[in-house]
């Protein structure tokens, strides 16, 4: 950089526009380093960083592959509705099942392998407890309002709708999860949550438990360090890869941890590279650990986490989470990081198999 006195500005020209295409995101990562040794740091020490978004991909929408020609009348899947309370959608390499009494996804099998653990598919998730914002866990009561399914007009997909009212103490949260299930294994999930006048929960999202074999996690979003909507400037958007075990943080007081923000997609795979990919239609925030937030808060001390370690994988996909704020020694979150009352929050994402 050109020399400059304190308070002065300097311009640096970077020629990049001719390298940009419409099918990818482009970010510019900048670092300012010391040119020479000084009394407090050596040459090369980073004194400032920034990431600039140059261009977003024009079309990132996931599209299913047609497994039967449109208009020939054939169905892409066999649908079995059992009076005992289960709905099955089957193809030779795909099985999706729901509990019709709870409205919950309970099985997702690709090539005979169930990616879910113990029938614990997507459920409403509201709990978070941190030192800045301690909460007491309360059980959630669920009341199924509606469960239905139907074919799309072109017979390419089955639409499953689950409408539920969740009650946490005095707070009621109506929510709906709609699954568009295609014969190629892709599933679009649309979820919406309604807050009321007395809403005071720290989180709106979905949680599911996955096969312990899916230990490898990769994502395209902010990282590699944990980050939250009001704590994310130092976490640059990029493609990162680690294990679920290593997504844990080591705090003196165990608490909610490991969030990653502004995520376009994530994958959970086994050592053979097989598993599940989840792609947002926009972005979502997520955490993936071997603990639930209830586990973390109730164990109290970080050095005791091994006592509550689960073999299964706990994935939280957040539609919105309250900011961390500074309430340990200052104010709570700024207004733009609060979850508003009397609002409908929505997000959507695709699930699809990863076959290597």
Buried (B, 14 or more C-beta within 10 A) or exposed (E): EEEEEEEEEEEEEEEEEEEEEEEEBBEEEEEEEBEEEEEEEEEEEEEEEEBEEEBEEEEBEBEBEEBBEEEEEEEBBEBEEEEEEBBBBBBEBBBBBBBBEBBBBBBBBBEEBBBBBEBBBBBBBBBBBBEBBEBEBBEBEBEBEEBEBEBEEEBBBBBBBBBBBBBBEEBBBBBBBBBBBBBBBBBBBBBBBBBBEEBBBBBBBBBBBBBBBBBBBBBBBBBBBBBBBBBBEEBBBBEBEBEBEEBBBEBEBBBBBBBBBBBBBBBBBBEEEBBBBBBBBEBBBBBBBBBBBBBBBEBEEBEEBEEBEBEBBBBBBBBBBBBBBEBEEEEBBEEEBBBEEEEEBEBBBBBBBBEE
